[in-house]
Amino acid sequence: PVTWLNFTAEAKGANTSVLNWQVASEINLRNYEVESSADGTNFNTIGTVLPHNNSNATSNYYFTHNNVNAKVIYYRIKQIDNS
């Protein structure tokens, strides 16, 4: 399980978005999958971020999405646990 603290996305220039998130703990986590969507319904994986796996520490993450080609884009982070 992951305890989420926050998640933000910010446009940087015309075609780049920077995503930031912070978690308070991570236990048994394999990775984060970063997903995007132009319509808020159909999401595609655009990258993977490996966790720090700090069970009781606060961890900060970022992901840069380059070549963004939509005026509005939706993001979500999927946490993938170890089997």
N, C-alpha and C positions, 0 to 999 in steps of 0.2 A: 504493500500500500504506500501511497504518497500523500502527504499533507500539503495541499496547494495553498500558497499565500497570495500570489498575483500573477497576471499574464497581460502583457501589453504588446501592441503592434504599432509601429510608427513608420510613416513614409520617409525615406531619405532620398531626395532627388526625384527624378521623373519615373524611374523604373526599379527602385529598390525599396524593400521593406525590411525593417529590423524587428525581430520578435524577441522579447525578454520575458522570462518567467522566474519565479522564485518559489521554492518549496521548503518546508520546515523539516521534513524527514523523508527518507526513501528506504524501504525495506524490500528486498527480493525483487528489485527492478532490473530488467534487462536493458531497456532503452526507451527513449521518447521518439515517437514518429510525428513529424510536423506535416500537417495537411493544409491544403488551400482549396478554395472554391470561389468561382465567379458568381454563383447563384445562391450560396448558403445552404444548398441541399446536397449537391454532388461534390464530394471531396476527393482529392487525389493526394497521395503521399509525395512530398517534395524534398524530404530529407529525414535523416536520423541523427539523434544526439545521444551520446552515451552518458549514463548517469555517474555522479560522483559516489553514489551508494553510501551516503553518510546517514546512518540510522537516526541520529538525533541532532544533526547540525543543519543550519540553514544553507542552502545551495542556490546559486544564481546561474542562469543559463541564458544563452542567446543563440539566435539563428538568423542568418542573413538570406533573404529571398531576393535573388537577382533576376533581371529580365521580366519583371512584373508587367503584364500587358493588359491590365484591366483598370478602369477608374475606381471600381469598388471591388475589394477582395476580402473574403472571409478566411479566418485561420482557426485552427484548433490543434491541440496537442493531445496525442493519444499515448497513454502510458502502457508499456508492454511489460508484464511481469515475467519472471523466470517460471518455467514449467514446474 
